[in-house]
Each structure stands twice: as C-alpha cells, then as structure tokens.
Amino acid sequence: MPLRCMICKLKVNLGVHLFLWYACCLPPVALTAQSPDVLEHWQNLQLRNMSDEIEQNATNWPRERYWQYRLLHAGTLALLHPSEKNYENFDWVRANFKKEDVDAALESFAKLEGALLELADGSEWSGFWQLLQSYKLARKAYEDDNASGLAQLMYGLHLVIFGVVPDKYQWLMRITGTTGDVVTGTKMLKGALNANNAMVSVLAEYALLLTQVYLLEKTPDRSLSLSDDTFMDRYLAAQCYSKMHEGSMALEEMQKARAFLSDENHFASFYYTLGELYLWKGDYARAIIAYHDFLKLRSQGKYVKDVYFKIALCHWFRKESKEMERYIALAKESGGTQTEADKNADYYLKTDKWPARKLFEARFAFDGGYFTSALQKLKQLDINNLSDNDQVEYWYRLGRLHQATEKYGQAVGAFRRCIDLQGDTQGLYFAPNSWLQMGYIYRENNEEEKAMECFEQVLAYKDHPYAFSLQRKANIAMKRCN
C-alpha cells in the first residue's frame, strides 16, 4: 500500500514519530519564559508535568501557543499509551482547536499528528488523506511566507516525507497534486536552522539529523549535534549511532536515555532498540530480556513477529534448542508482516533451512559495527560447504565488511561475486543491496556514471523483503547524482 511506503522509514520507531510532531509544533511568536519548561517536560516524556504546565499558563499564553502544546501533549499521550480514553482526549482537543482562528502551519501540524495516529493504528487510507491535507496546508504556509522558519520547517518535512514515494506510486502523487523532493526538503530544513526562533533551529537540527542518517545514508554534518541532557536527545542520538553501525556508542546513549524512563513513560519501541543493540553485540541473554520487555508492552502488531524470531535466534546462538523451537512456533503464529523486519522474519520462518549460524552472527555483528568480530565469524566458515544461498550471502557480508573498513577494491570484487552467484534467484536482497553499495562507492570516488548504472540496477529487483527501502535509497541516490 502506498501509505506504508510513503513514511515507513520516518516512523520506524517512536522517536521519529515524536520528532515529527515536535518539529511541526512550533510557535510563530517569540518564546515566553514558561515555554522551555513545557518543552523540557516533553523531551523527557514527563507528560503529567507537561499537562500541569500547560493548564497553569492557559490564561497567560497566546491562544495559538496554548493549543499547540495541548495538541502536542494529547497526540504524544495517545501514541505512548493507546486507549479509547486517550484517543477521545486527542479528538476533543483537535475539535476545540479548530474553533479558533489559527494559521495554516498549525493546521498542518494538527493534520499530520492525526495522520500519524491513524497510520500507527493501521488505518492507512484515513491516515493518507490526513497526510495529504497536512501537506497542502504546509505548502500554503510556505507560499504565504517563505522566509518563515516555521514554514520552511513544515514544508521541508513534507517534501522529505513525499520524496520517498516509489516510482510505481507516482501516479497517486500526480492525481493528488503533491510533489516530494528529499534534496530540496533538506535545503529548507537547513534554512530553518537560522530561524530567529530558537525552537525552530533546534527542531530543524533534529530533522536534518534524521534525514541525513535514515534517508541519505550519510554521516551527519559535524555542525549538528544532540548535546542536551534530555531523553529525546539521548534516544535520537542512539538511533543515529545504531544506523551508522556504532553499536557501542548507541548502547551508551540508550543507557543514558533509560534513566529518564518510568512506569508513566516507557514504551515498546525503546526496548526493541535495546534488544537489537544487545543482539548485535552478541550479548544474547540481555537481548532476550529486552525483547521480553518489548512484548510486555506490545503483544500484537508491528515488530512482534520479528521479536519472537529474534528471541528464537538468541536461543539458537546459545545452543538452547528447546527454547529456540518454542519461540519459532510463537513467531509463526504471532504478529503481522507490515514492517520490513517482520517480512524478513516471515521469510526465514517459512523456509526449511536457515543460513549457517555464523552467517547470522556475522550479520548482526556488522550491524553493530563490531567488524573484527564479524570478520572472525566469516573466517570460521568453509565456503565450499555452504549452500548456494549461503554463498551469496557470504560474499555480500564480506563486501560490506571491506566497504566499512575502506577496502573499496576488495568490496567491489566481493559484491560482484555476490551478484553473479545470486543470478535470477528470487527472494534474496543481497544482489540489489550489492548494487546499491557499489553505487555509493563509485559516487564517493566521483565516478558518477558508474554509480548511476549501479543505482539503476537496484530497481530491477522487486521480489525481496527490503524492496521498498532499497529502491527508495537508489532513487534518492540518483537524484543526488543529478
């Protein structure tokens, strides 16, 4: 469905969800002395304190600012703790907010917040239409005042969101009158960094960090940082480090973030990230604990199948066969396949034979940036005794390790070997990702013609669990080359 494709990478975790809300909820007037306290409460997910602060200033703040924070609080509460009561509270706030005269930027925020709630609840078409309305309001706000930091931030965010729509859904963009462009959206976000409003500048920095790390696959600019001692800064820093294969740094940030959590504000996605980081490190006992903490908070829906599958893998790595079989059975009967992680888990659960254990372990070690450990695990394998699919994966993993350690010639050789071995085999993502990574290597070496050829090859592979994300990355990379 186009809805899920449009924003799946921008709502991978709660941190990204909350950031989008935070980034859109910006007062167009100067800050009062009370505003930073409310924002600090939000950054630390102290929602009761935030609510108290808002109500204490109900008569002191301009009405527009009051409703901004009411919307932010109600939406965050509904996402953190989905319940009929919290959904009704959000609907009440939004209904009363509409009765007052507000500008297009704030209306856009309200629509975006509603869209994300609908999408999180699985109502894709309803979420899409609210997202579309939010986009049009953001565009109007920018057309009315393109020098406004708030307008730049709002419209820039929407250009980024709609800029990741795959080619096969461009017809929907045309008939709805929407356009997307990650590169242009990023430039607008950079413009918002220099806004007179301090909030706009900080949130533009958040937006650029996430865009650069999640969509552009690049190390963030050195001028961008997450230095505040708040839950949100530490959690988003952990997300960035994990995406950049720096698992040890990500774990440090997660431990700092964990100090801010309580029974009031903890949430499932935090423990999913923690489980992944321990899995990558090879600390399977702690990974199992973190994944179970996730399941205590979310027993159905997104990532549940993947979590049960990962618990099974942890027991497999620990050579605990009975527990492994138990969680394989739970993984098969639990959760859905909405996310790419769940689809990948489902793919393995439906196969009779998994990859060699050391291949799996090497994959996770690489994801966490433990390159020496990953290479050691690959060296323990006898490639001649591997299955055909395992040989394909072996050369892909070796290529990624050479690439990460800047041995680019060896990386390209390994990637080409992977592509040749996979041939026309369907269901595997190793060949298309090899083309993508070679494209990155050629682009960094200023060989843009070769890079473009590689990126175009990625689009030819459509039947594998990561088809959308790899095609999205290839499309963005081609635009950057142009």
C-alpha positions, 0 to 999 in steps of 0.5 A: 500500500502506498501509505506504508511506503510513503513514511515507513522509514520516518516512523520506524520507531517512536522517536521519529514519530515524536520528532515529527510532531515536535518539529511541526509544533512550533510557535510563530511568536517569540518564546515566553519564559514558561515555554522551555519548561513545557518543552523540557517536560516533553523531551523527557516524556514527563507528560503529567508535568507537561499537562500541569504546565500547560493548564497553569499558563492557559490564561497567560499564553497566546491562544495559538501557543496554548493549543499547540502544546495541548495538541502536542501533549494529547497526540504524544499521550495517545501514541505512548499509551493507546486507549479509547480514553486517550484517543477521545482526549486527542479528538476533543482537543483537535475539535476545540482547536479548530474553533479558533482562528489559527494559521495554516502551519498549525493546521498542518501540524494538527493534520499530520499528528492525526495522520500519524495516529491513524497510520500507527493504528493501521488505518492507512487510507484515513491516515493518507488523506490526513497526510495529504491535507497536512501537506497542502496546508504546509505548502500554503504556509510556505507560499504565504511566507517563505522566509518563515522558519516555521514554514520552511520547517513544515514544508521541508518535512513534507517534501522529505516525507513525499520524496520517498514515494516509489516510482510505481506510486507516482501516479497517486502523487500526480492525481493528488497534486503533491510533489516530494523532493528529499534534496530540496526538503533538506535545503529548507530544513537547513534554512530553518536552522537560522530561524530567529526562533530558537525552537525552530533551529533546534527542531530543524537540527533534529530533522536534518539529523534524521534525514541525513542518517535514515534517508541519505545514508550519510554521516551527519554534518559535524555542525549538528549535534544532540548535546542536551541532557534530555531523553529525546536527545539521548534516544535520537542520538542512539538511533543515529549511532545504531544506523551508522553501525556504532553499536557501542556508542548507541548502547551508551546513549540508550543507557543514558536515555533509560534513566529518564524512563518510568512506569508513566513513560516507557514504551515498546519501541525503546526496548526493541532498540535495546534488544537489537543493540544487545543482539548485535553485540552478541550479548544474547541473554540481555537481548532476550530480556529486552525483547521480553520487555518489548512484548510486555508492552506490545503483544500484537502488531508491528515488530512482534513477529520479528521479536519472537524470531529474534528471541528464537535466534538468541536461543539458537546462538546459545545452543538452547534448542528447546527454547529456540523451537518454542519461540519459532512456533510463537513467531509463526503464529504471532504478529503481522508482516507490515514492517520490513523486519517482520517480512524478513522474519516471515521469510526465514520462518517459512523456509526449511533451512536457515543460513549457517549460524555464523552467517547470522552472527556475522550479520548482526555483528556488522550491524553493530559495527563490531567488524573484527568480530564479524570478520572472525565469524566469516573466517570460521566458515568453509565456503565450499560447504555452504549452500548456494544461498549461503554463498551469496550471502557470504560474499555480500557480508564480506563486501560490506565488511571491506566497504566499512573498513575502506577496502573499496577494491576488495568490496567491489570484487566481493559484491560482484561475486555476490551478484553473479552467484545470486543470478535470477534467484528470487527472494534474496536482497543481497544482489540489489543491496550489492548494487546499491553499495557499489553505487555509493562507492563509485559516487564517493570516488566521483565516478558518477556514471558508474554509480548511476548504472549501479543505482539503476540496477537496484530497481530491477529487483522487486521480489525481496523483503527490503524492496521498498527501502532499497529502491527508495535509497537508489532513487534518492541516490540518483537524484543526488547524482543529478 
